Amino acid sequence: MLGDMVRKVGGSLIDMLPDYAAVYLIYCATFRSLPNLRHPKTFNEKVAWRKLYQHNPQFSIFSDKVAVKAQVAELVGEEHIIETLWEGSNPEDIPFESLTPPYVVKVNHSSGANVFIRAAQDVNRETIVASMREQLAFAHGHRLREWAYLGIPRKVLVERMILMPDGSIPDDYKFFTFHGRVHFVHCDRDRVCGLKQNLYDREWNLLSVWMGYAPISEPVSKPANLTQMIELAERIGAPFDFVRVDLYSPPQGIFFGETTFYPNGGRQPFAPMEWDNKFGELWKI
């Protein structure tokens, strides 16, 4: 009943609530159960607990898509950093005329609304600038109380687009890293046109777990450089009790994508639900 009530009132109520009440109600609305925020046990309960009580300043640096690059370069090397073509606080200043596709336009404090430019004819300056202005105005982190995003100086970032030889976007490997050790790897495919996901253990055994999207229908080969990717993810994740480290692995090398401290905003679905406990058991707080 409580979850139904929160769904009906929507985000406007959540925005007005103090943090504890907002986090509590978001959890109730998602899982239709009451969270244990004093002694959290499940993965999603611990993400909710982190929102309220674990305010590590490094979270903000590693959540900033601009600032994180220098940090990760120090940890694993500059060769794993995607090239930055431009950054700035005013989208009107994006130098489209001097940028050579393919590239991606995004903001540094949020996610999910990137603009992909594969060829010059994809550039609609007015539309892109308007989109970036709208995203810069959005206080990502407030509604779901993802603390790390709130203090990030907002910028627009233009990056070189990483592509496979056939022009497709490479798989996104998401390494769930607990206390410096990778335990699970989430493989995302077709992120632009119908996201599909599989979950594997660190030895690349496919696990029968649903985490929100349809599974990848065709067999997914174990990456030849999986061991190296795990090593890189563990070096990046070593300072934290939990972080998800995202990497790409096109033929030209391994590239860092992002680090995430609140997967799915603490609303990560698991089926069967016992996996919420299995993930949670690995995270000691």
Buried (B, 14 or more C-beta within 10 A) or exposed (E): EEBEEBEEEEEEBBEEBEEBEBBBBBBBBBBEEEBBBEEBBBBBBBBBBBBBEBEBEBBBBBBBBBBBBEBBBEBBEEEBBBEBBBBEEEBEEBEBEEBEBBBBBBBBBBBEEBBBBEEEEEBEEEEBBEBBBEBBEBEBBBBBBBBBBBBBEBBBBBBBBBBBEEEEBBBBBBBBBBBBBBBBBBBBBBBEEEBBBBBBEBEBEBEEBBBEBEBBEEEBEEBEBBEBBBBBBBBBBEEBBBBBBBBBBBEEEBBBBBBBBBBBBBBBBBEEEEBBEBBBEBBEE
